[in-house]
Amino acid sequence: MPKRYFKGRIDLDSLTPEDRSRVEQALATLQELDARGLIECMVGHSREWKTLRLERKFTITPQRERILDLLRQCEWATVRDIAAATGMVDSSIGPNLTALLKAGLIERTSVEWPERKYGRKTQFSYRLRPSGPFVPSPAEDR
């Protein structure tokens, strides 16, 4: 069955007591399924939304694993270096790097290219965080 996504807000004050009860039952069911690991669900009050987003589960996908493998081998790498070494498309590397940055696994620095006449004069380079969390290599997982 294909995945289904839902994102929305519910103004409980605008609902009738009967509808509010039905919505709260549905949300409780979703939270129970999430606790059992069957679905991913975030439920909370709007003022808690930022906190809930930060607690979202982080996974190391095959693409992220390829990036981490490369960064284990070299000190610093740019998006072009990562694309050349992994065969990934440039546009798919950015979101994966962002996720790895937010997870605290890698760090980024800006490198100036003064000799360039056109385009961006700075470029970002990435590396594993030396003091970051332990990132097991695939061989260590087994």
N, CA, C and O atoms as CSV, one atom per row, in Angstrom:
chain,resi,resn,atom,element,x,y,z
A,1,MET,N,N,0.847,-1.180,0.000
A,1,MET,CA,C,0.000,0.000,0.000
A,1,MET,C,C,0.895,1.248,0.000
A,1,MET,O,O,1.876,1.299,0.741
A,2,PRO,N,N,0.572,2.237,-0.811
A,2,PRO,CA,C,1.404,3.445,-0.856
A,2,PRO,C,C,1.308,4.218,0.460
A,2,PRO,O,O,0.343,4.096,1.215
A,3,LYS,N,N,2.346,5.014,0.701
A,3,LYS,CA,C,2.359,5.833,1.913
A,3,LYS,C,C,1.369,6.975,1.755
A,3,LYS,O,O,1.158,7.492,0.658
A,4,ARG,N,N,0.775,7.351,2.859
A,4,ARG,CA,C,-0.112,8.507,2.869
A,4,ARG,C,C,0.440,9.513,3.861
A,4,ARG,O,O,0.976,9.138,4.903
A,5,TYR,N,N,0.309,10.786,3.537
A,5,TYR,CA,C,0.823,11.843,4.383
A,5,TYR,C,C,-0.312,12.757,4.773
A,5,TYR,O,O,-1.240,12.986,3.997
A,6,PHE,N,N,-0.232,13.274,5.971
A,6,PHE,CA,C,-1.210,14.234,6.447
A,6,PHE,C,C,-0.481,15.290,7.249
A,6,PHE,O,O,0.361,14.980,8.091
A,7,LYS,N,N,-0.810,16.518,6.983
A,7,LYS,CA,C,-0.282,17.613,7.779
A,7,LYS,C,C,-1.415,18.609,7.927
A,7,LYS,O,O,-2.031,18.997,6.935
A,8,GLY,N,N,-1.692,19.018,9.122
A,8,GLY,CA,C,-2.778,19.961,9.297
A,8,GLY,C,C,-2.870,20.446,10.722
A,8,GLY,O,O,-2.107,20.029,11.593
A,9,ARG,N,N,-3.813,21.330,10.944
A,9,ARG,CA,C,-4.099,21.859,12.272
A,9,ARG,C,C,-5.574,21.701,12.531
A,9,ARG,O,O,-6.390,21.782,11.614
A,10,ILE,N,N,-5.907,21.479,13.758
A,10,ILE,CA,C,-7.307,21.316,14.128
A,10,ILE,C,C,-7.622,22.323,15.215
A,10,ILE,O,O,-6.997,22.318,16.276
A,11,ASP,N,N,-8.582,23.181,14.956
A,11,ASP,CA,C,-9.042,24.139,15.961
A,11,ASP,C,C,-10.140,23.449,16.757
A,11,ASP,O,O,-11.304,23.453,16.357
A,12,LEU,N,N,-9.766,22.860,17.879
A,12,LEU,CA,C,-10.715,22.082,18.664
A,12,LEU,C,C,-11.849,22.939,19.213
A,12,LEU,O,O,-12.951,22.437,19.436
A,13,ASP,N,N,-11.592,24.226,19.432
A,13,ASP,CA,C,-12.635,25.110,19.966
A,13,ASP,C,C,-13.774,25.320,18.981
A,13,ASP,O,O,-14.894,25.636,19.383
A,14,SER,N,N,-13.497,25.146,17.697
A,14,SER,CA,C,-14.544,25.383,16.694
A,14,SER,C,C,-15.405,24.141,16.448
A,14,SER,O,O,-16.382,24.208,15.702
A,15,LEU,N,N,-15.060,23.028,17.057
A,15,LEU,CA,C,-15.798,21.785,16.838
A,15,LEU,C,C,-16.904,21.600,17.866
A,15,LEU,O,O,-16.849,22.126,18.977
A,16,THR,N,N,-17.901,20.840,17.460
A,16,THR,CA,C,-18.949,20.471,18.415
A,16,THR,C,C,-18.349,19.476,19.404
A,16,THR,O,O,-17.346,18.834,19.094
A,17,PRO,N,N,-18.941,19.337,20.578
A,17,PRO,CA,C,-18.400,18.366,21.545
A,17,PRO,C,C,-18.302,16.943,20.977
A,17,PRO,O,O,-17.360,16.216,21.288
A,18,GLU,N,N,-19.262,16.553,20.154
A,18,GLU,CA,C,-19.236,15.215,19.555
A,18,GLU,C,C,-18.061,15.083,18.577
A,18,GLU,O,O,-17.328,14.095,18.612
A,19,ASP,N,N,-17.887,16.085,17.704
A,19,ASP,CA,C,-16.780,16.046,16.747
A,19,ASP,C,C,-15.430,16.129,17.461
A,19,ASP,O,O,-14.470,15.467,17.066
A,20,ARG,N,N,-15.365,16.940,18.503
A,20,ARG,CA,C,-14.121,17.069,19.261
A,20,ARG,C,C,-13.737,15.721,19.884
A,20,ARG,O,O,-12.565,15.345,19.889
A,21,SER,N,N,-14.715,15.010,20.400
A,21,SER,CA,C,-14.462,13.702,20.995
A,21,SER,C,C,-13.937,12.722,19.946
A,21,SER,O,O,-13.005,11.962,20.209
A,22,ARG,N,N,-14.538,12.743,18.763
A,22,ARG,CA,C,-14.107,11.848,17.680
A,22,ARG,C,C,-12.679,12.172,17.245
A,22,ARG,O,O,-11.884,11.264,17.002
A,23,VAL,N,N,-12.346,13.468,17.146
A,23,VAL,CA,C,-10.999,13.871,16.751
A,23,VAL,C,C,-9.998,13.436,17.808
A,23,VAL,O,O,-8.935,12.919,17.465
A,24,GLU,N,N,-10.309,13.630,19.083
A,24,GLU,CA,C,-9.389,13.242,20.150
A,24,GLU,C,C,-9.182,11.729,20.179
A,24,GLU,O,O,-8.082,11.266,20.481
A,25,GLN,N,N,-10.218,10.955,19.871
A,25,GLN,CA,C,-10.069,9.497,19.791
A,25,GLN,C,C,-9.150,9.114,18.628
A,25,GLN,O,O,-8.295,8.238,18.763
A,26,ALA,N,N,-9.335,9.777,17.493
A,26,ALA,CA,C,-8.500,9.486,16.328
A,26,ALA,C,C,-7.038,9.839,16.614
A,26,ALA,O,O,-6.139,9.082,16.246
A,27,LEU,N,N,-6.793,10.971,17.261
A,27,LEU,CA,C,-5.436,11.363,17.598
A,27,LEU,C,C,-4.809,10.387,18.596
A,27,LEU,O,O,-3.623,10.073,18.497
A,28,ALA,N,N,-5.591,9.916,19.542
A,28,ALA,CA,C,-5.082,8.938,20.508
A,28,ALA,C,C,-4.704,7.638,19.795
A,28,ALA,O,O,-3.698,7.017,20.137
A,29,THR,N,N,-5.497,7.225,18.813
A,29,THR,CA,C,-5.189,6.024,18.044
A,29,THR,C,C,-3.891,6.202,17.262
A,29,THR,O,O,-3.059,5.296,17.225
A,30,LEU,N,N,-3.713,7.368,16.637
A,30,LEU,CA,C,-2.481,7.643,15.895
A,30,LEU,C,C,-1.263,7.623,16.814
A,30,LEU,O,O,-0.219,7.083,16.448
A,31,GLN,N,N,-1.390,8.210,18.003
A,31,GLN,CA,C,-0.275,8.218,18.945
A,31,GLN,C,C,0.061,6.802,19.409
A,31,GLN,O,O,1.233,6.473,19.588
A,32,GLU,N,N,-0.951,5.969,19.603
A,32,GLU,CA,C,-0.711,4.580,20.012
A,32,GLU,C,C,0.036,3.816,18.919
A,32,GLU,O,O,0.979,3.079,19.210
A,33,LEU,N,N,-0.382,3.989,17.660
A,33,LEU,CA,C,0.295,3.320,16.550
A,33,LEU,C,C,1.736,3.806,16.402
A,33,LEU,O,O,2.626,3.028,16.061
A,34,ASP,N,N,1.961,5.101,16.660
A,34,ASP,CA,C,3.310,5.649,16.618
A,34,ASP,C,C,4.174,5.041,17.719
A,34,ASP,O,O,5.334,4.702,17.484
A,35,ALA,N,N,3.620,4.902,18.908
A,35,ALA,CA,C,4.361,4.321,20.030
A,35,ALA,C,C,4.749,2.870,19.744
A,35,ALA,O,O,5.788,2.402,20.211
A,36,ARG,N,N,3.928,2.169,18.989
A,36,ARG,CA,C,4.217,0.772,18.639
A,36,ARG,C,C,5.147,0.677,17.431
A,36,ARG,O,O,5.539,-0.424,17.044
A,37,GLY,N,N,5.506,1.821,16.826
A,37,GLY,CA,C,6.438,1.831,15.703
A,37,GLY,C,C,5.805,1.490,14.366
A,37,GLY,O,O,6.519,1.202,13.405
A,38,LEU,N,N,4.488,1.515,14.284
A,38,LEU,CA,C,3.813,1.165,13.034
A,38,LEU,C,C,3.679,2.347,12.083
A,38,LEU,O,O,3.628,2.170,10.866
A,39,ILE,N,N,3.621,3.548,12.639
A,39,ILE,CA,C,3.535,4.761,11.830
A,39,ILE,C,C,4.406,5.826,12.477
A,39,ILE,O,O,4.865,5.662,13.607
A,40,GLU,N,N,4.631,6.922,11.753
A,40,GLU,CA,C,5.274,8.095,12.327
A,40,GLU,C,C,4.223,9.174,12.445
A,40,GLU,O,O,3.538,9.500,11.476
A,41,CYS,N,N,4.101,9.724,13.630
A,41,CYS,CA,C,3.048,10.704,13.873
A,41,CYS,C,C,3.530,11.711,14.907
A,41,CYS,O,O,4.202,11.343,15.870
A,42,MET,N,N,3.192,12.962,14.712
A,42,MET,CA,C,3.487,13.999,15.694
A,42,MET,C,C,2.174,14.678,16.051
A,42,MET,O,O,1.481,15.206,15.182
A,43,VAL,N,N,1.844,14.662,17.310
A,43,VAL,CA,C,0.619,15.285,17.784
A,43,VAL,C,C,0.982,16.178,18.952
A,43,VAL,O,O,1.734,15.770,19.837
A,44,GLY,N,N,0.468,17.366,18.963
A,44,GLY,CA,C,0.749,18.266,20.074
A,44,GLY,C,C,0.042,19.585,19.897
A,44,GLY,O,O,-0.663,19.805,18.912
A,45,HIS,N,N,0.240,20.460,20.863
A,45,HIS,CA,C,-0.329,21.799,20.803
A,45,HIS,C,C,0.545,22.668,19.913
A,45,HIS,O,O,1.736,22.395,19.763
A,46,SER,N,N,-0.021,23.698,19.326
A,46,SER,CA,C,0.721,24.530,18.383
A,46,SER,C,C,1.955,25.154,19.026
A,46,SER,O,O,2.968,25.337,18.352
A,47,ARG,N,N,1.891,25.480,20.298
A,47,ARG,CA,C,3.049,26.084,20.949
A,47,ARG,C,C,4.174,25.068,21.151
A,47,ARG,O,O,5.315,25.456,21.407
A,48,GLU,N,N,3.866,23.770,21.039
A,48,GLU,CA,C,4.862,22.722,21.181
A,48,GLU,C,C,5.420,22.278,19.833
A,48,GLU,O,O,6.289,21.407,19.793
A,49,TRP,N,N,4.951,22.847,18.741
A,49,TRP,CA,C,5.292,22.343,17.412
A,49,TRP,C,C,6.782,22.364,17.136
A,49,TRP,O,O,7.317,21.401,16.587
A,50,LYS,N,N,7.478,23.458,17.509
A,50,LYS,CA,C,8.923,23.524,17.277
A,50,LYS,C,C,9.640,22.403,18.013
A,50,LYS,O,O,10.535,21.767,17.456
A,51,THR,N,N,9.257,22.157,19.251
A,51,THR,CA,C,9.879,21.087,20.029
A,51,THR,C,C,9.604,19.743,19.393
A,51,THR,O,O,10.506,18.909,19.309
A,52,LEU,N,N,8.382,19.509,18.942
A,52,LEU,CA,C,8.035,18.235,18.319
A,52,LEU,C,C,8.835,18.015,17.049
A,52,LEU,O,O,9.277,16.898,16.780
A,53,ARG,N,N,9.029,19.073,16.259
A,53,ARG,CA,C,9.790,18.929,15.025
A,53,ARG,C,C,11.240,18.570,15.322
A,53,ARG,O,O,11.856,17.818,14.566
A,54,LEU,N,N,11.796,19.097,16.412
A,54,LEU,CA,C,13.175,18.786,16.762
A,54,LEU,C,C,13.334,17.350,17.234
A,54,LEU,O,O,14.415,16.773,17.115
A,55,GLU,N,N,12.258,16.765,17.772
A,55,GLU,CA,C,12.322,15.403,18.284
A,55,GLU,C,C,12.045,14.364,17.203
A,55,GLU,O,O,12.036,13.166,17.485
A,56,ARG,N,N,11.821,14.804,15.982
A,56,ARG,CA,C,11.535,13.884,14.889
A,56,ARG,C,C,12.664,12.875,14.742
A,56,ARG,O,O,13.834,13.199,14.949
A,57,LYS,N,N,12.306,11.668,14.389
A,57,LYS,CA,C,13.294,10.595,14.295
A,57,LYS,C,C,14.260,10.840,13.128
A,57,LYS,O,O,13.856,11.234,12.034
A,58,PHE,N,N,15.540,10.594,13.397
A,58,PHE,CA,C,16.573,10.742,12.371
A,58,PHE,C,C,17.028,9.345,11.961
A,58,PHE,O,O,17.295,8.496,12.811
A,59,THR,N,N,17.112,9.118,10.671
A,59,THR,CA,C,17.585,7.828,10.186
A,59,THR,C,C,18.753,8.048,9.233
A,59,THR,O,O,18.827,9.059,8.535
A,60,ILE,N,N,19.648,7.093,9.222
A,60,ILE,CA,C,20.759,7.141,8.268
A,60,ILE,C,C,20.343,6.315,7.060
A,60,ILE,O,O,20.330,5.085,7.100
A,61,THR,N,N,20.006,7.015,5.996
A,61,THR,CA,C,19.581,6.376,4.754
A,61,THR,C,C,20.810,5.913,3.980
A,61,THR,O,O,21.928,6.292,4.331
A,62,PRO,N,N,20.633,5.103,2.934
A,62,PRO,CA,C,21.789,4.696,2.125
A,62,PRO,C,C,22.552,5.886,1.533
A,62,PRO,O,O,23.778,5.845,1.429
A,63,GLN,N,N,21.833,6.942,1.147
A,63,GLN,CA,C,22.504,8.127,0.597
A,63,GLN,C,C,23.352,8.807,1.671
A,63,GLN,O,O,24.482,9.217,1.406
A,64,ARG,N,N,22.809,8.926,2.879
A,64,ARG,CA,C,23.554,9.557,3.965
A,64,ARG,C,C,24.748,8.695,4.355
A,64,ARG,O,O,25.805,9.215,4.712
A,65,GLU,N,N,24.580,7.387,4.287
A,65,GLU,CA,C,25.690,6.479,4.602
A,65,GLU,C,C,26.829,6.646,3.595
A,65,GLU,O,O,28.002,6.606,3.965
A,66,ARG,N,N,26.471,6.835,2.303
A,66,ARG,CA,C,27.507,7.064,1.289
A,66,ARG,C,C,28.266,8.359,1.559
A,66,ARG,O,O,29.484,8.418,1.398
A,67,ILE,N,N,27.540,9.392,1.971
A,67,ILE,CA,C,28.187,10.672,2.295
A,67,ILE,C,C,29.110,10.496,3.498
A,67,ILE,O,O,30.246,10.970,3.482
A,68,LEU,N,N,28.632,9.822,4.535
A,68,LEU,CA,C,29.452,9.600,5.724
A,68,LEU,C,C,30.685,8.758,5.404
A,68,LEU,O,O,31.771,9.018,5.921
A,69,ASP,N,N,30.513,7.745,4.548
A,69,ASP,CA,C,31.662,6.930,4.140
A,69,ASP,C,C,32.734,7.788,3.478
A,69,ASP,O,O,33.921,7.640,3.767
A,70,LEU,N,N,32.312,8.689,2.587
A,70,LEU,CA,C,33.268,9.568,1.911
A,70,LEU,C,C,33.955,10.487,2.914
A,70,LEU,O,O,35.168,10.685,2.845
A,71,LEU,N,N,33.186,11.049,3.845
A,71,LEU,CA,C,33.765,11.974,4.812
A,71,LEU,C,C,34.695,11.271,5.795
A,71,LEU,O,O,35.567,11.907,6.387
A,72,ARG,N,N,34.514,9.967,5.971
A,72,ARG,CA,C,35.458,9.203,6.794
A,72,ARG,C,C,36.817,9.092,6.095
A,72,ARG,O,O,37.853,8.982,6.751
A,73,GLN,N,N,36.803,9.122,4.759
A,73,GLN,CA,C,38.019,8.924,3.967
A,73,GLN,C,C,38.788,10.214,3.706
A,73,GLN,O,O,40.010,10.181,3.557
A,74,CYS,N,N,38.097,11.342,3.649
A,74,CYS,CA,C,38.789,12.602,3.347
A,74,CYS,C,C,38.490,13.623,4.437
A,74,CYS,O,O,37.496,13.516,5.154
A,75,GLU,N,N,39.356,14.600,4.544
A,75,GLU,CA,C,39.189,15.579,5.614
A,75,GLU,C,C,37.997,16.502,5.355
A,75,GLU,O,O,37.123,16.644,6.210
A,76,TRP,N,N,37.962,17.121,4.192
A,76,TRP,CA,C,36.868,18.024,3.814
A,76,TRP,C,C,36.371,17.640,2.430
A,76,TRP,O,O,37.146,17.153,1.606
A,77,ALA,N,N,35.076,17.856,2.162
A,77,ALA,CA,C,34.519,17.582,0.834
A,77,ALA,C,C,33.435,18.607,0.512
A,77,ALA,O,O,32.639,18.978,1.375
A,78,THR,N,N,33.415,19.057,-0.734
A,78,THR,CA,C,32.369,19.952,-1.212
A,78,THR,C,C,31.241,19.115,-1.808
A,78,THR,O,O,31.360,17.896,-1.932
A,79,VAL,N,N,30.156,19.774,-2.171
A,79,VAL,CA,C,29.037,19.073,-2.800
A,79,VAL,C,C,29.504,18.427,-4.102
A,79,VAL,O,O,29.108,17.305,-4.417
A,80,ARG,N,N,30.340,19.130,-4.855
A,80,ARG,CA,C,30.863,18.545,-6.107
A,80,ARG,C,C,31.722,17.317,-5.831
A,80,ARG,O,O,31.640,16.325,-6.555
A,81,ASP,N,N,32.539,17.379,-4.791
A,81,ASP,CA,C,33.361,16.212,-4.414
A,81,ASP,C,C,32.464,15.030,-4.049
A,81,ASP,O,O,32.714,13.898,-4.462
A,82,ILE,N,N,31.431,15.305,-3.279
A,82,ILE,CA,C,30.514,14.245,-2.848
A,82,ILE,C,C,29.796,13.651,-4.053
A,82,ILE,O,O,29.646,12.433,-4.155
A,83,ALA,N,N,29.352,14.514,-4.964
A,83,ALA,CA,C,28.656,14.037,-6.166
A,83,ALA,C,C,29.580,13.165,-7.021
A,83,ALA,O,O,29.175,12.109,-7.506
A,84,ALA,N,N,30.810,13.613,-7.196
A,84,ALA,CA,C,31.755,12.854,-8.026
A,84,ALA,C,C,32.093,11.501,-7.402
A,84,ALA,O,O,32.207,10.500,-8.109
A,85,ALA,N,N,32.252,11.471,-6.094
A,85,ALA,CA,C,32.675,10.241,-5.428
A,85,ALA,C,C,31.536,9.244,-5.215
A,85,ALA,O,O,31.762,8.033,-5.232
A,86,THR,N,N,30.321,9.743,-5.015
A,86,THR,CA,C,29.202,8.846,-4.689
A,86,THR,C,C,28.282,8.559,-5.870
A,86,THR,O,O,27.519,7.593,-5.838
A,87,GLY,N,N,28.345,9.388,-6.913
A,87,GLY,CA,C,27.437,9.221,-8.039
A,87,GLY,C,C,26.057,9.791,-7.777
A,87,GLY,O,O,25.135,9.585,-8.567
A,88,MET,N,N,25.909,10.508,-6.669
A,88,MET,CA,C,24.626,11.121,-6.346
A,88,MET,C,C,24.448,12.407,-7.149
A,88,MET,O,O,25.428,13.036,-7.550
A,89,VAL,N,N,23.209,12.788,-7.377
A,89,VAL,CA,C,22.883,14.026,-8.081
A,89,VAL,C,C,23.057,15.187,-7.103
A,89,VAL,O,O,22.698,15.072,-5.931
A,90,ASP,N,N,23.610,16.307,-7.584
A,90,ASP,CA,C,23.851,17.470,-6.720
A,90,ASP,C,C,22.617,17.869,-5.922
A,90,ASP,O,O,22.726,18.174,-4.734
A,91,SER,N,N,21.455,17.874,-6.549
A,91,SER,CA,C,20.239,18.336,-5.875
A,91,SER,C,C,19.784,17.402,-4.761
A,91,SER,O,O,19.031,17.820,-3.882
A,92,SER,N,N,20.227,16.139,-4.779
A,92,SER,CA,C,19.834,15.230,-3.698
A,92,SER,C,C,20.814,15.269,-2.532
A,92,SER,O,O,20.521,14.751,-1.455
A,93,ILE,N,N,21.974,15.880,-2.744
A,93,ILE,CA,C,22.991,15.923,-1.703
A,93,ILE,C,C,22.641,16.970,-0.643
A,93,ILE,O,O,22.824,16.725,0.550
A,94,GLY,N,N,22.146,18.121,-1.062
A,94,GLY,CA,C,21.840,19.216,-0.134
A,94,GLY,C,C,20.923,18.823,1.018
A,94,GLY,O,O,21.278,19.055,2.173
A,95,PRO,N,N,19.753,18.235,0.749
A,95,PRO,CA,C,18.866,17.854,1.858
A,95,PRO,C,C,19.501,16.828,2.797
A,95,PRO,O,O,19.264,16.864,4.004
A,96,ASN,N,N,20.299,15.922,2.253
A,96,ASN,CA,C,20.966,14.934,3.103
A,96,ASN,C,C,22.036,15.592,3.970
A,96,ASN,O,O,22.189,15.231,5.137
A,97,LEU,N,N,22.774,16.548,3.419
A,97,LEU,CA,C,23.758,17.274,4.210
A,97,LEU,C,C,23.075,18.083,5.313
A,97,LEU,O,O,23.570,18.145,6.438
A,98,THR,N,N,21.950,18.697,4.990
A,98,THR,CA,C,21.207,19.459,5.994
A,98,THR,C,C,20.768,18.559,7.145
A,98,THR,O,O,20.891,18.935,8.311
A,99,ALA,N,N,20.261,17.381,6.823
A,99,ALA,CA,C,19.837,16.443,7.865
A,99,ALA,C,C,21.018,16.002,8.720
A,99,ALA,O,O,20.893,15.903,9.940
A,100,LEU,N,N,22.156,15.738,8.098
A,100,LEU,CA,C,23.346,15.335,8.844
A,100,LEU,C,C,23.872,16.485,9.712
A,100,LEU,O,O,24.359,16.255,10.819
A,101,LEU,N,N,23.774,17.721,9.209
A,101,LEU,CA,C,24.168,18.887,9.996
A,101,LEU,C,C,23.270,19.038,11.220
A,101,LEU,O,O,23.762,19.242,12.330
A,102,LYS,N,N,21.957,18.939,11.023
A,102,LYS,CA,C,21.009,19.073,12.134
A,102,LYS,C,C,21.182,17.968,13.164
A,102,LYS,O,O,20.950,18.179,14.355
A,103,ALA,N,N,21.587,16.797,12.710
A,103,ALA,CA,C,21.806,15.675,13.630
A,103,ALA,C,C,23.130,15.812,14.373
A,103,ALA,O,O,23.392,15.069,15.319
A,104,GLY,N,N,23.967,16.759,13.950
A,104,GLY,CA,C,25.233,16.987,14.624
A,104,GLY,C,C,26.332,16.018,14.224
A,104,GLY,O,O,27.327,15.880,14.936
A,105,LEU,N,N,26.163,15.345,13.091
A,105,LEU,CA,C,27.161,14.372,12.659
A,105,LEU,C,C,28.284,14.994,11.839
A,105,LEU,O,O,29.403,14.480,11.817
A,106,ILE,N,N,27.982,16.106,11.164
A,106,ILE,CA,C,28.985,16.762,10.330
A,106,ILE,C,C,29.005,18.245,10.647
A,106,ILE,O,O,28.121,18.760,11.331
A,107,GLU,N,N,30.020,18.920,10.143
A,107,GLU,CA,C,30.089,20.370,10.270
A,107,GLU,C,C,30.426,20.974,8.914
A,107,GLU,O,O,30.931,20.297,8.019
A,108,ARG,N,N,30.131,22.277,8.784
A,108,ARG,CA,C,30.310,22.964,7.507
A,108,ARG,C,C,31.167,24.195,7.721
A,108,ARG,O,O,31.089,24.857,8.756
A,109,THR,N,N,31.987,24.487,6.723
A,109,THR,CA,C,32.767,25.716,6.734
A,109,THR,C,C,32.679,26.363,5.359
A,109,THR,O,O,32.412,25.694,4.361
A,110,SER,N,N,32.901,27.651,5.319
A,110,SER,CA,C,32.856,28.398,4.066
A,110,SER,C,C,34.273,28.634,3.574
A,110,SER,O,O,35.148,29.045,4.336
A,111,VAL,N,N,34.489,28.371,2.295
A,111,VAL,CA,C,35.803,28.551,1.681
A,111,VAL,C,C,35.674,29.617,0.600
A,111,VAL,O,O,34.790,29.543,-0.252
A,112,GLU,N,N,36.565,30.613,0.641
A,112,GLU,CA,C,36.545,31.702,-0.342
A,112,GLU,C,C,37.276,31.288,-1.611
A,112,GLU,O,O,38.317,30.633,-1.549
A,113,TRP,N,N,36.733,31.668,-2.755
A,113,TRP,CA,C,37.369,31.454,-4.045
A,113,TRP,C,C,37.602,32.810,-4.698
A,113,TRP,O,O,36.833,33.185,-5.583
A,114,PRO,N,N,38.617,33.554,-4.307
A,114,PRO,CA,C,38.801,34.909,-4.839
A,114,PRO,C,C,39.126,34.932,-6.325
A,114,PRO,O,O,38.882,35.934,-6.997
A,115,GLU,N,N,39.680,33.828,-6.851
A,115,GLU,CA,C,40.068,33.825,-8.269
A,115,GLU,C,C,38.872,33.683,-9.209
A,115,GLU,O,O,39.026,33.871,-10.415
A,116,ARG,N,N,37.700,33.359,-8.699
A,116,ARG,CA,C,36.529,33.225,-9.574
A,116,ARG,C,C,36.027,34.595,-10.004
A,116,ARG,O,O,35.913,35.506,-9.184
A,117,LYS,N,N,35.728,34.736,-11.287
A,117,LYS,CA,C,35.218,36.006,-11.786
A,117,LYS,C,C,33.700,36.069,-11.749
A,117,LYS,O,O,33.127,37.140,-11.545
A,118,TYR,N,N,33.034,34.917,-11.948
A,118,TYR,CA,C,31.585,34.893,-12.026
A,118,TYR,C,C,31.043,33.882,-11.024
A,118,TYR,O,O,31.747,32.978,-10.575
A,119,GLY,N,N,29.773,34.064,-10.689
A,119,GLY,CA,C,29.119,33.104,-9.812
A,119,GLY,C,C,29.485,33.298,-8.349
A,119,GLY,O,O,30.046,34.320,-7.954
A,120,ARG,N,N,29.160,32.312,-7.579
A,120,ARG,CA,C,29.388,32.363,-6.142
A,120,ARG,C,C,30.879,32.369,-5.831
A,120,ARG,O,O,31.642,31.564,-6.365
A,121,LYS,N,N,31.279,33.282,-4.966
A,121,LYS,CA,C,32.687,33.397,-4.605
A,121,LYS,C,C,33.032,32.548,-3.381
A,121,LYS,O,O,34.203,32.412,-3.027
A,122,THR,N,N,32.019,31.984,-2.741
A,122,THR,CA,C,32.274,31.107,-1.600
A,122,THR,C,C,31.703,29.723,-1.889
A,122,THR,O,O,30.789,29.558,-2.697
A,123,GLN,N,N,32.257,28.763,-1.223
A,123,GLN,CA,C,31.793,27.390,-1.385
A,123,GLN,C,C,31.829,26.738,-0.007
A,123,GLN,O,O,32.701,27.048,0.805
A,124,PHE,N,N,30.886,25.839,0.259
A,124,PHE,CA,C,30.854,25.153,1.539
A,124,PHE,C,C,31.588,23.827,1.442
A,124,PHE,O,O,31.480,23.106,0.450
A,125,SER,N,N,32.333,23.523,2.489
A,125,SER,CA,C,32.988,22.227,2.618
A,125,SER,C,C,32.467,21.556,3.876
A,125,SER,O,O,32.128,22.224,4.853
A,126,TYR,N,N,32.405,20.241,3.848
A,126,TYR,CA,C,31.829,19.469,4.943
A,126,TYR,C,C,32.828,18.431,5.437
A,126,TYR,O,O,33.660,17.942,4.672
A,127,ARG,N,N,32.736,18.098,6.726
A,127,ARG,CA,C,33.546,17.036,7.302
A,127,ARG,C,C,32.803,16.446,8.491
A,127,ARG,O,O,31.851,17.035,9.003
A,128,LEU,N,N,33.255,15.270,8.922
A,128,LEU,CA,C,32.701,14.680,10.138
A,128,LEU,C,C,33.086,15.555,11.315
A,128,LEU,O,O,34.189,16.099,11.359
A,129,ARG,N,N,32.182,15.687,12.261
A,129,ARG,CA,C,32.512,16.458,13.461
A,129,ARG,C,C,33.498,15.672,14.302
A,129,ARG,O,O,33.207,14.538,14.684
A,130,PRO,N,N,34.654,16.240,14.601
A,130,PRO,CA,C,35.636,15.495,15.385
A,130,PRO,C,C,35.142,15.197,16.799
A,130,PRO,O,O,35.488,14.162,17.370
A,131,SER,N,N,34.341,16.090,17.363
A,131,SER,CA,C,33.848,15.878,18.717
A,131,SER,C,C,32.380,15.471,18.726
A,131,SER,O,O,31.743,15.460,19.779
A,132,GLY,N,N,31.843,15.138,17.558
A,132,GLY,CA,C,30.432,14.798,17.454
A,132,GLY,C,C,30.122,13.398,17.933
A,132,GLY,O,O,31.004,12.688,18.415
A,133,PRO,N,N,28.868,13.000,17.800
A,133,PRO,CA,C,28.486,11.660,18.218
A,133,PRO,C,C,29.197,10.591,17.397
A,133,PRO,O,O,29.611,10.838,16.264
A,134,PHE,N,N,29.334,9.419,17.970
A,134,PHE,CA,C,29.992,8.309,17.288
A,134,PHE,C,C,29.179,7.899,16.076
A,134,PHE,O,O,27.974,7.673,16.179
A,135,VAL,N,N,29.834,7.802,14.929
A,135,VAL,CA,C,29.183,7.375,13.698
A,135,VAL,C,C,29.803,6.049,13.296
A,135,VAL,O,O,30.908,6.022,12.754
A,136,PRO,N,N,29.100,4.937,13.555
A,136,PRO,CA,C,29.695,3.651,13.226
A,136,PRO,C,C,29.808,3.456,11.727
A,136,PRO,O,O,28.936,3.874,10.966
A,137,SER,N,N,30.884,2.822,11.314
A,137,SER,CA,C,31.019,2.455,9.901
A,137,SER,C,C,30.212,1.188,9.699
A,137,SER,O,O,29.921,0.494,10.673
A,138,PRO,N,N,29.838,0.857,8.459
A,138,PRO,CA,C,29.041,-0.338,8.216
A,138,PRO,C,C,29.694,-1.609,8.772
A,138,PRO,O,O,28.988,-2.506,9.232
A,139,ALA,N,N,31.021,-1.699,8.739
A,139,ALA,CA,C,31.713,-2.882,9.240
A,139,ALA,C,C,31.557,-3.005,10.761
A,139,ALA,O,O,31.510,-4.120,11.279
A,140,GLU,N,N,31.477,-1.892,11.476
A,140,GLU,CA,C,31.334,-1.906,12.929
A,140,GLU,C,C,29.919,-2.237,13.358
A,140,GLU,O,O,29.710,-2.669,14.492
A,141,ASP,N,N,28.926,-2.044,12.471
A,141,ASP,CA,C,27.535,-2.352,12.797
A,141,ASP,C,C,27.302,-3.835,12.922
A,141,ASP,O,O,26.407,-4.257,13.655
A,142,ARG,N,N,28.080,-4.638,12.228
A,142,ARG,CA,C,27.827,-6.073,12.145
A,142,ARG,C,C,28.477,-6.819,13.265
A,142,ARG,O,O,28.361,-8.042,13.343
